[in-house]
Amino acid sequence: MTEALLILLGLFVFIQLSYYLFVFTRLIFYRQDTEEVLVPSEGVSVLVCAWNELENLRELLPLLDAQEYPTFEIVVLDDRSYDGTDDFLKEHASTWKHVRFIRIDSEYPHITPKKYALTVGMKHARYPVALMTDADCRPVGTGWIASMMRQLGDEKEIVLGFSPYFREKGLLNWFIRCETFYTAVQYLSLARAGVPYMGVGRNLMYHTSLFFAHRGFYKHKHIVGGDDDLFMNQAARGHNTAINLDPDSFMYSQPKTSWGEWYRQKKRHLSVGKHYRLSHKVRLGLLSGSHTGTWLVGIVALVWGLVWYDMLLLQIVGGLFFLRWLVQSLVLNGINKRLDRTVEGYSFPFMDLAFFIYYLAMSGLVLSRKKKKILWR
């Protein structure tokens, strides 16, 4: 029993350390030019989907209109809003130099509303590059568009940006920030490793020609969600995808404020992940599975060692956990500095335990959930 526990624990820790040392560290050592670089003059269409987002649009549109970039437009896709958004846009859109809007009054059974809205936006975009964000997001400054455009090149058609959540008080906000940070660590570092698998629609750029070359959202038009990660899963490759760690490119977002809202959001995300390509599911499954396995086997080994007074077993288990936590803290702290210190550095061990509980809970949800209609918002 002791030998089996140690072999299993050693295997799981080895997988974890492999990810941290050989994949995640790519973000620490990644260098990109952010200064003294000629900004491309290619036009950009910023697409903002909005469903009853009047108050958010009041704040966001002036910030987007003030972006310092030579040629761009802001296209608000008003998807059947009934909170006064339509009247607001009709009255105020012309007061901003770059803002225009498209009213969408219908929804269709063959495609989800947000994907339809984005498809309309792509078809009506005046410029060859589309930059997506949401109405509840806020750029850190006036250099967002320029910073994202600097990462496009002759071969790069996609730029994956970072979109952290605003810091607020409370356990829910802390966990949301931790999850967003760790998700970014995964999709940005794997993109650097040549195997991009997702992006976030709050800060995502690609050529409109790429969208139409892949027939847009056709392959997953009926799946709620996935307008960002499923399309990236389909179109992103190592040779055509760049990442952006420039702080000027970060797009902050408003977090959920109740556990119920967060839970509904997670259910939508889980309904999307199962449609990833098999190779991506294997990579992500190894990471989360080894994380969960480390804790499960570690707890069993700890109990076994205490019951049988096996001090050698306890020392080895403690040593493996200490090694893993040491590497984890060093790597994540290094990345955290590059991502605007999204998470409090001292909380990484607590985050590690929280993710173990989260992975177990989400596994139970996947196995037990019934099919229900899930709204895109």
C-alpha positions in Angstrom: 0.0 0.0 0.0 2.8 2.5 0.9 4.7 1.8 -2.2 1.6 2.2 -4.4 0.7 5.5 -2.8 4.2 6.9 -3.3 4.3 5.8 -6.9 0.9 7.5 -7.6 1.8 10.6 -5.7 5.2 10.8 -7.4 3.6 10.5 -10.8 1.0 13.2 -10.2 3.6 15.6 -8.8 5.9 14.9 -11.7 3.1 15.9 -14.2 2.4 19.0 -12.2 6.1 20.1 -12.1 6.4 19.4 -15.8 3.7 21.9 -16.6 5.0 24.5 -14.2 8.7 24.2 -15.3 8.4 23.6 -19.0 5.1 25.2 -20.0 4.1 27.9 -17.6 7.6 29.4 -17.3 7.4 30.5 -20.9 5.3 33.4 -19.7 8.0 34.6 -17.3 10.7 34.6 -19.9 8.5 35.9 -22.8 9.7 39.2 -24.1 7.7 41.4 -26.5 8.4 44.9 -27.8 6.0 47.4 -26.3 7.9 50.7 -26.9 9.5 52.4 -29.9 7.5 50.1 -32.2 5.7 51.4 -35.3 2.0 51.0 -34.8 0.3 49.4 -37.8 -2.1 51.6 -39.6 -4.5 48.8 -40.6 -8.1 49.6 -39.6 -9.7 47.9 -36.7 -13.4 47.3 -36.0 -14.1 47.0 -32.2 -17.2 44.8 -31.7 -19.2 45.1 -28.5 -22.1 42.8 -27.9 -24.7 44.4 -25.6 -27.9 42.9 -24.1 -29.5 45.3 -21.7 -26.1 47.0 -20.9 -27.2 50.6 -20.9 -25.2 51.7 -17.8 -22.1 49.9 -18.8 -22.2 51.4 -22.3 -22.4 54.9 -20.8 -19.0 54.2 -19.2 -17.4 52.1 -21.8 -18.1 54.0 -25.1 -16.2 57.2 -24.1 -13.2 55.1 -23.1 -13.2 53.2 -26.4 -13.8 56.4 -28.5 -10.7 58.0 -26.8 -8.3 55.2 -28.0 -5.2 56.5 -29.6 -5.1 54.7 -32.9 -5.2 56.1 -36.4 -8.1 54.1 -37.9 -10.8 52.3 -36.0 -14.5 52.1 -35.4 -16.6 50.9 -32.5 -19.6 48.8 -33.5 -22.2 48.3 -30.7 -24.3 45.2 -31.4 -27.5 46.0 -29.5 -29.1 42.5 -29.2 -32.8 43.0 -28.4 -32.2 45.3 -25.4 -35.2 46.7 -23.7 -33.5 48.8 -21.0 -33.3 52.0 -23.1 -30.0 51.1 -24.9 -31.6 51.7 -28.3 -32.8 55.2 -27.4 -29.4 56.0 -25.8 -27.5 55.0 -28.9 -29.8 56.8 -31.2 -29.3 60.0 -29.2 -25.7 59.8 -28.3 -23.8 57.6 -30.8 -23.2 60.5 -33.2 -21.5 62.6 -30.5 -18.6 60.2 -30.5 -16.2 60.1 -33.5 -15.8 56.4 -33.8 -19.1 54.9 -32.5 -21.9 53.4 -34.6 -24.5 50.7 -33.7 -26.5 48.0 -35.2 -29.9 47.0 -33.7 -30.7 43.3 -33.7 -34.5 42.7 -33.2 -34.7 39.0 -33.9 -33.3 35.7 -32.7 -33.1 32.5 -34.6 -33.4 28.8 -33.6 -30.4 27.6 -35.6 -27.9 29.9 -33.9 -27.4 31.3 -30.4 -28.1 35.1 -30.0 -24.6 36.2 -29.2 -23.0 34.3 -32.1 -25.6 35.7 -34.4 -24.9 39.2 -33.1 -21.1 38.8 -33.6 -21.7 37.3 -37.1 -23.7 40.4 -38.0 -20.9 42.5 -36.6 -18.3 40.7 -38.7 -20.4 41.1 -41.9 -20.8 44.9 -41.3 -17.2 45.6 -40.1 -15.6 48.3 -42.2 -12.0 47.2 -41.4 -10.1 43.9 -41.8 -9.3 43.3 -38.2 -11.9 42.6 -35.5 -11.2 43.3 -31.8 -13.8 41.9 -29.4 -14.8 43.0 -25.9 -17.9 43.1 -23.7 -19.9 46.0 -22.4 -18.9 45.4 -18.8 -15.2 45.7 -19.6 -12.9 48.7 -19.2 -9.5 49.3 -21.0 -6.7 50.3 -18.7 -5.9 53.3 -20.9 -5.9 54.8 -24.4 -3.4 52.3 -25.8 -5.5 49.1 -25.9 -6.1 48.9 -29.6 -2.5 50.0 -30.5 -1.0 47.4 -28.2 -3.1 44.6 -29.5 -2.3 45.6 -33.1 1.4 45.6 -32.5 1.2 41.8 -32.0 -0.2 41.1 -35.5 2.3 40.4 -38.2 2.6 38.8 -41.6 1.9 35.3 -40.1 0.0 36.2 -37.0 -3.8 36.4 -37.5 -4.9 36.1 -33.9 -3.9 37.9 -30.7 -4.9 36.5 -27.4 -5.3 39.3 -24.7 -5.7 39.2 -21.0 -8.8 40.3 -19.2 -8.6 40.2 -15.4 -11.5 41.1 -13.1 -11.6 44.1 -10.8 -10.6 43.5 -7.3 -13.3 43.7 -4.7 -13.9 42.4 -1.2 -15.1 38.9 -0.4 -14.3 35.2 -1.0 -16.2 35.1 -4.3 -14.2 37.9 -5.8 -11.0 36.4 -4.7 -11.8 33.0 -6.2 -13.0 34.6 -9.5 -9.7 36.4 -9.8 -7.7 33.3 -8.9 -9.6 31.2 -11.5 -9.2 33.9 -14.2 -5.5 34.2 -13.5 -4.9 30.5 -13.6 -7.0 30.1 -16.8 -4.9 32.8 -18.4 -1.7 31.1 -17.3 -2.9 28.0 -19.1 -4.1 29.4 -22.4 -1.4 32.0 -22.8 1.5 29.6 -21.9 0.1 26.8 -24.1 -0.2 29.3 -27.0 3.5 30.2 -26.4 4.2 26.5 -26.6 2.6 26.3 -30.0 -0.7 24.7 -29.0 -3.3 27.5 -28.5 -6.7 26.2 -27.5 -8.8 29.2 -26.4 -9.1 32.9 -25.8 -11.5 35.1 -24.0 -14.0 37.2 -25.8 -13.4 40.2 -23.5 -10.1 40.8 -25.2 -9.6 38.9 -28.4 -8.4 40.1 -31.9 -8.3 38.3 -35.3 -8.7 39.1 -39.0 -12.3 39.0 -40.2 -11.0 37.0 -43.2 -10.0 34.2 -40.8 -13.6 34.2 -39.4 -15.1 33.7 -42.8 -12.5 31.2 -43.9 -13.6 29.0 -41.1 -17.3 29.7 -41.8 -17.6 31.6 -38.6 -19.5 29.8 -35.8 -21.1 27.3 -38.2 -19.6 24.2 -36.6 -20.9 25.1 -33.1 -23.6 27.7 -33.9 -26.2 25.8 -31.7 -23.9 25.6 -28.6 -24.5 28.3 -26.0 -21.2 30.0 -25.4 -17.9 29.3 -27.3 -17.9 32.4 -29.4 -14.4 32.8 -28.2 -12.9 29.5 -27.0 -14.6 27.2 -29.5 -13.7 29.4 -32.4 -10.1 29.6 -31.2 -10.1 25.8 -30.7 -11.1 25.6 -34.4 -8.9 28.4 -35.9 -5.9 29.0 -33.7 -2.6 27.3 -34.5 0.9 27.8 -33.2 2.0 29.7 -36.4 -0.9 32.1 -36.6 -1.4 33.0 -32.9 0.3 35.6 -30.7 -0.2 36.6 -27.1 -0.1 40.0 -25.5 1.3 40.6 -22.0 1.7 44.3 -22.4 -0.1 46.0 -19.4 -1.5 48.6 -21.8 -3.5 45.8 -23.5 -5.3 44.5 -20.4 -9.0 44.8 -20.4 -10.6 44.7 -16.9 -14.0 43.3 -16.4 -16.8 43.5 -13.8 -17.0 40.2 -11.8 -20.1 38.3 -10.8 -21.3 39.5 -7.4 -23.3 36.4 -6.2 -22.5 32.7 -6.1 -25.7 32.0 -8.0 -24.6 34.2 -11.0 -21.2 32.6 -10.9 -22.6 29.1 -10.8 -24.7 29.8 -13.9 -21.7 31.1 -15.7 -19.7 28.0 -14.8 -22.5 25.7 -16.1 -22.3 27.6 -19.4 -18.5 27.2 -19.5 -18.7 23.5 -18.8 -21.2 23.0 -21.6 -18.5 24.3 -24.0 -15.3 22.6 -22.8 -16.5 19.1 -23.8 -16.4 20.3 -27.5 -12.7 21.0 -27.5 -10.4 19.0 -29.7 -9.4 15.7 -28.1 -5.7 16.7 -27.8 -6.7 19.9 -25.9 -8.9 18.0 -23.6 -6.1 15.5 -22.9 -3.6 18.3 -22.0 -6.1 20.1 -19.8 -7.3 16.8 -18.3 -3.7 15.9 -17.3 -3.2 19.2 -15.6 -6.4 19.2 -13.6 -6.4 15.5 -13.0 -2.8 15.5 -11.7 -3.8 18.5 -9.4 -6.7 16.6 -8.0 -4.8 13.3 -7.8 -1.9 15.0 -5.9 -4.3 16.1 -3.2 -6.4 12.9 -3.1 -3.4 10.6 -2.9 -1.6 12.9 -0.5 -4.6 12.9 1.9 -4.9 9.1 1.8 -1.1 8.8 2.3 -1.2 11.2 5.2 -4.0 9.2 6.9 -2.3 5.9 6.2 1.0 7.2 7.6 -0.6 8.5 10.8 -2.6 5.3 11.3 0.5 3.1 10.9 3.0 5.5 12.3 5.0 5.4 9.1 7.2 8.4 9.6 9.2 7.8 6.3 6.0 7.9 4.3 4.9 11.1 6.1 8.3 12.7 5.4 8.2 11.8 1.7 4.7 13.1 1.3 5.5 16.3 3.1 8.7 16.7 0.9 6.8 16.2 -2.3 4.1 18.7 -1.3 6.7 21.2 -0.2 8.6 20.9 -3.5 5.4 21.3 -5.5 4.4 24.3 -3.5 7.8 25.9 -3.8 7.9 25.5 -7.6 4.3 26.6 -7.9 4.8 29.7 -5.8 8.0 30.8 -7.7 6.4 30.3 -11.1 3.0 31.8 -10.4 4.5 34.8 -8.6 6.7 35.4 -11.6 3.7 35.3 -13.9 1.6 37.3 -11.5 4.0 40.2 -11.7 3.5 40.3 -15.5 -0.2 40.1 -15.2 -0.7 43.2 -13.0 -0.6 41.2 -9.7 -4.1 39.9 -10.3 -3.9 37.7 -7.3 -2.4 38.3 -3.9 0.9 36.4 -3.9 0.6 35.0 -0.4 -2.7 33.2 -1.3 -1.3 30.7 -3.9 -1.3 27.8 -1.4 -4.9 28.6 -0.5 -5.7 28.9 -4.2 -4.2 25.4 -4.7 -6.5 23.9 -2.1 -9.5 25.9 -3.5 -8.9 24.5 -7.0 -8.8 20.9 -5.6 -12.2 21.5 -4.1 -13.4 23.2 -7.2 -12.3 20.4 -9.5 -14.0 17.8 -7.4 -17.2 19.9 -7.3 -17.2 20.6 -11.1 -16.6 16.9 -11.8 -19.7 16.1 -9.8 -21.6 18.7 -11.7 -20.6 17.3 -15.0 -21.7 13.8 -14.0 -25.0 14.8 -12.5 -26.3 17.8 -14.5 -29.3 17.5 -16.8 -29.7 19.3 -20.1 -31.4 22.7 -19.6 -31.6 25.8 -21.7 -28.7 28.1 -20.7 -28.8 31.8 -21.5 -25.8 33.6 -23.1 -25.8 36.2 -20.4 
